[in-house]
Amino acid sequence: MLCLVGESGSGKTTTARIAAGLTKPTSGVVRFDGDDIHQLSGAGFTRFRRGVQYIHQDPYASLNPIRDVFGTISAPLRRHRLVRGRAQAWQRACELLTEVDLTPPEQFLTKYPHQLSGGQRQRVAVARALTLGPRLIIADEATSMLDVSIRVSLLNVLKRLRDDLGVGFMFITHDLAIAKYFGWHGHTMVMHHGKVVESGPTPQVINQPAHEYTKALLEAVPEPDPDLARRKRESGLGRV
C-alpha cells in the first residue's frame, strides 16, 4: 500500500501514469517483476497489462456512455479469454459487482452509466479493474468527486479488497486525512513540484513529519472540533 500525496500539479498523476505504462518516462526505468515494462512484448507485456489496473478520478468520464454495465465488465474478460460465452461472462460479472457491494448485481448489469449515481459508477470502475485479477491497482483520486459518506463507503470497499484479495494499491490523493484512513498500515510519499520530498511508513509521516511541505499539508486538514482547532492554532500547530 502506497499513498501518493500532494497538491494539484505536484506530479502525482504523471507518476501514476508512468507506473501504469500509460506515459513513457523521459529518463529512468519502470520495472515489473524485474523487467523494464517498455521492453516487454508478447506474454510478458500481457502479464504486465493484466497485473496493473487503473481507476480514474472521474466516474462520469471513465465509463463508456453507450455501453451497459455488463458490456463494461465483460469486455476485458472476453478480450483476455477468461470466460466462455455470455452465460459465464454474466456469472463472473455478477461476482465482481457483489465484490464492490453493488447488489443484487442483476439490477445493475443492464443499466447504463447515466442511470447510476457517482458512487455506483465508481464501484463499476473498481469492478472493471478487478476483472483481470490484478496485483496492483492504481487509484487516481478515486474518491475525490464523491460525497463524504459515499467516499468512506468506497474506501472501506477498497480496504476489504486489499485484505481479502491481496491486491496492492497505489492510492493518489491530495488529502492526508484520507491517506491516514486508507493507508495507515502502508507507506506514504509526499510530492511537491514533481519531486518526492518525504517518504516513509504512514504513521511516521503523519505523526512525525520531517518536511515543511508535509507539515503544511497536515495543517490544512480540517478539524471538526472547534476547541481542538483553537488549541492547535494557539500552540502554533494549525493555521487559520
PLY file of the C-alpha trace (Angstrom):
ply
format ascii 1.0
element vertex 240
property float x
property float y
property float z
element edge 239
property int vertex1
property int vertex2
end_header
0.00 0.00 0.00
1.46 3.30 -1.13
-0.33 6.63 -0.76
0.97 9.36 -3.06
0.05 12.74 -1.58
0.44 16.29 -2.82
-1.39 19.34 -4.10
-2.73 19.68 -7.64
0.15 19.95 -10.11
2.67 18.22 -7.84
3.16 15.32 -10.28
1.02 12.61 -8.69
-0.99 11.68 -11.76
2.06 11.81 -14.04
3.85 9.42 -11.68
0.80 7.13 -11.66
0.55 7.12 -15.46
4.25 6.28 -15.71
3.80 3.42 -13.25
0.85 2.11 -15.28
2.76 2.29 -18.55
0.44 4.96 -19.96
3.20 7.59 -20.13
6.80 6.85 -21.02
9.37 8.47 -18.72
11.97 10.78 -20.23
14.58 9.04 -18.10
14.77 6.13 -15.69
13.20 2.68 -15.83
9.86 1.26 -14.68
10.19 -2.39 -13.71
7.57 -5.11 -13.27
8.87 -8.39 -11.85
12.35 -7.01 -12.54
11.72 -6.32 -16.22
11.62 -2.92 -17.95
7.96 -2.57 -18.92
8.84 -0.68 -22.10
10.95 -3.59 -23.28
8.20 -6.17 -22.72
6.41 -7.88 -25.58
4.15 -10.85 -26.10
3.34 -12.82 -22.96
5.44 -10.54 -20.77
3.51 -7.44 -21.81
0.19 -9.25 -21.39
1.20 -10.26 -17.85
2.03 -6.65 -17.01
-1.14 -5.29 -18.61
-3.27 -7.74 -16.62
-1.28 -7.24 -13.44
-1.60 -3.43 -13.20
-5.01 -1.76 -13.47
-6.07 1.89 -13.23
-9.07 3.60 -11.62
-9.58 7.13 -12.92
-10.70 10.10 -10.88
-13.88 10.98 -12.77
-16.57 8.27 -12.64
-18.63 10.29 -15.12
-15.97 10.23 -17.84
-14.23 6.90 -17.29
-17.18 4.71 -18.38
-18.38 4.40 -21.97
-21.84 6.04 -22.04
-23.16 3.74 -24.79
-22.12 0.51 -23.06
-24.16 -1.00 -20.25
-22.53 -2.27 -17.06
-22.42 -5.84 -18.33
-20.68 -4.71 -21.51
-18.14 -2.72 -19.46
-17.34 -5.63 -17.14
-17.39 -8.38 -19.75
-15.19 -6.63 -22.35
-11.83 -7.33 -20.62
-12.98 -10.82 -19.64
-13.67 -11.67 -23.26
-10.63 -9.82 -24.59
-8.33 -11.94 -22.43
-10.41 -15.09 -22.91
-11.16 -15.54 -19.22
-14.76 -16.60 -19.89
-16.54 -18.70 -22.47
-19.85 -17.45 -23.69
-22.35 -14.96 -22.40
-23.62 -17.09 -19.50
-20.16 -17.44 -17.96
-19.43 -13.77 -18.53
-22.73 -12.85 -16.84
-21.93 -15.05 -13.83
-18.46 -13.56 -13.43
-19.81 -10.02 -13.79
-22.31 -10.75 -11.00
-19.48 -11.95 -8.77
-17.45 -8.81 -9.43
-20.34 -6.45 -8.72
-21.00 -8.31 -5.49
-17.35 -7.76 -4.53
-17.89 -4.00 -4.74
-21.25 -4.07 -2.94
-23.49 -3.45 -5.95
-26.22 -5.90 -5.02
-28.30 -7.53 -6.26
-25.97 -7.41 -9.27
-28.69 -8.32 -11.76
-30.29 -4.93 -11.16
-27.13 -3.11 -12.28
-25.81 -5.17 -15.19
-28.35 -3.88 -17.70
-28.05 -0.23 -16.65
-26.08 2.46 -18.45
-23.76 4.98 -16.74
-26.33 7.80 -16.87
-28.68 5.62 -14.81
-26.17 5.29 -11.95
-25.09 7.63 -9.18
-21.48 8.81 -8.95
-20.69 6.29 -6.21
-22.24 3.45 -8.20
-20.28 4.42 -11.29
-17.03 4.41 -9.38
-17.84 0.97 -7.96
-18.37 -0.26 -11.52
-14.95 1.19 -12.36
-13.46 -0.73 -9.41
-15.19 -3.94 -10.56
-13.77 -3.41 -14.06
-10.29 -3.02 -12.56
-10.73 -6.38 -10.80
-11.72 -8.32 -13.91
-8.20 -9.48 -14.79
-7.10 -10.40 -11.26
-4.60 -7.53 -10.87
-1.70 -7.49 -8.46
-1.66 -3.68 -8.31
-4.47 -1.16 -8.64
-3.56 2.48 -9.21
-6.40 4.64 -7.87
-6.01 8.22 -9.06
-8.08 10.44 -6.72
-10.73 7.72 -6.96
-12.90 9.20 -4.19
-12.36 12.94 -4.59
-15.51 13.55 -6.68
-17.83 11.67 -4.31
-19.86 12.86 -1.34
-18.16 12.30 2.02
-20.43 9.45 3.14
-20.05 7.67 -0.21
-16.31 8.31 -0.12
-15.87 6.47 3.18
-18.03 3.59 1.96
-15.90 3.18 -1.17
-12.68 3.43 0.83
-13.94 0.59 3.01
-14.61 -1.50 -0.10
-11.06 -0.87 -1.33
-9.63 -1.75 2.09
-11.59 -5.02 2.08
-10.36 -5.88 -1.41
-6.81 -5.15 -0.31
-7.16 -7.52 2.65
-9.31 -10.26 1.07
-7.76 -10.43 -2.40
-4.22 -9.34 -1.55
-4.30 -6.55 -4.13
-1.62 -3.88 -3.83
-2.64 -0.22 -4.14
-1.02 2.98 -5.28
-3.56 5.43 -3.91
-3.29 9.03 -5.07
-4.83 11.82 -3.03
-4.32 15.46 -2.09
-5.78 14.79 1.37
-3.52 13.46 4.12
-6.61 12.61 6.19
-7.64 10.08 3.52
-4.08 8.76 3.31
-4.17 8.24 7.08
-7.52 6.43 6.93
-6.77 4.23 3.95
-3.02 3.69 4.16
-2.26 3.60 7.88
-0.59 0.19 7.57
1.31 1.11 4.42
3.62 3.85 3.21
3.07 7.46 2.21
5.04 9.53 -0.28
4.65 13.31 -0.34
5.24 15.05 -3.68
5.91 18.72 -4.31
6.83 20.36 -7.64
7.38 16.98 -9.28
9.68 15.58 -6.60
9.25 13.28 -3.62
10.06 15.42 -0.58
9.20 12.87 2.12
8.56 9.13 2.25
8.05 6.57 4.97
5.53 4.47 6.89
2.24 6.36 7.04
2.16 6.68 10.87
5.64 8.21 10.79
4.81 10.69 8.04
1.56 11.71 9.75
2.81 11.88 13.34
6.41 12.97 12.79
6.57 14.93 9.52
10.09 15.95 8.62
9.48 18.28 5.67
7.88 21.71 5.92
5.56 20.97 3.00
4.23 17.85 4.74
3.60 19.92 7.85
1.71 22.47 5.76
-0.49 19.73 4.27
-1.27 18.43 7.76
-2.16 21.90 8.95
-4.60 22.22 6.05
-6.62 19.18 7.18
-9.96 20.48 8.55
-10.50 19.95 12.27
-14.20 19.36 13.12
-13.70 20.02 16.84
-13.57 23.83 17.32
-11.93 23.55 20.74
-9.18 21.33 19.40
-8.75 23.61 16.39
-8.33 26.61 18.71
-5.76 24.80 20.87
-3.78 23.78 17.79
-3.88 27.36 16.50
-2.76 28.80 19.82
0.10 26.31 20.05
1.24 27.15 16.53
0.30 23.74 15.11
-2.53 24.99 12.95
-3.34 27.82 10.60
-6.48 29.83 10.08
0 1
1 2
2 3
3 4
4 5
5 6
6 7
7 8
8 9
9 10
10 11
11 12
12 13
13 14
14 15
15 16
16 17
17 18
18 19
19 20
20 21
21 22
22 23
23 24
24 25
25 26
26 27
27 28
28 29
29 30
30 31
31 32
32 33
33 34
34 35
35 36
36 37
37 38
38 39
39 40
40 41
41 42
42 43
43 44
44 45
45 46
46 47
47 48
48 49
49 50
50 51
51 52
52 53
53 54
54 55
55 56
56 57
57 58
58 59
59 60
60 61
61 62
62 63
63 64
64 65
65 66
66 67
67 68
68 69
69 70
70 71
71 72
72 73
73 74
74 75
75 76
76 77
77 78
78 79
79 80
80 81
81 82
82 83
83 84
84 85
85 86
86 87
87 88
88 89
89 90
90 91
91 92
92 93
93 94
94 95
95 96
96 97
97 98
98 99
99 100
100 101
101 102
102 103
103 104
104 105
105 106
106 107
107 108
108 109
109 110
110 111
111 112
112 113
113 114
114 115
115 116
116 117
117 118
118 119
119 120
120 121
121 122
122 123
123 124
124 125
125 126
126 127
127 128
128 129
129 130
130 131
131 132
132 133
133 134
134 135
135 136
136 137
137 138
138 139
139 140
140 141
141 142
142 143
143 144
144 145
145 146
146 147
147 148
148 149
149 150
150 151
151 152
152 153
153 154
154 155
155 156
156 157
157 158
158 159
159 160
160 161
161 162
162 163
163 164
164 165
165 166
166 167
167 168
168 169
169 170
170 171
171 172
172 173
173 174
174 175
175 176
176 177
177 178
178 179
179 180
180 181
181 182
182 183
183 184
184 185
185 186
186 187
187 188
188 189
189 190
190 191
191 192
192 193
193 194
194 195
195 196
196 197
197 198
198 199
199 200
200 201
201 202
202 203
203 204
204 205
205 206
206 207
207 208
208 209
209 210
210 211
211 212
212 213
213 214
214 215
215 216
216 217
217 218
218 219
219 220
220 221
221 222
222 223
223 224
224 225
225 226
226 227
227 228
228 229
229 230
230 231
231 232
232 233
233 234
234 235
235 236
236 237
237 238
238 239
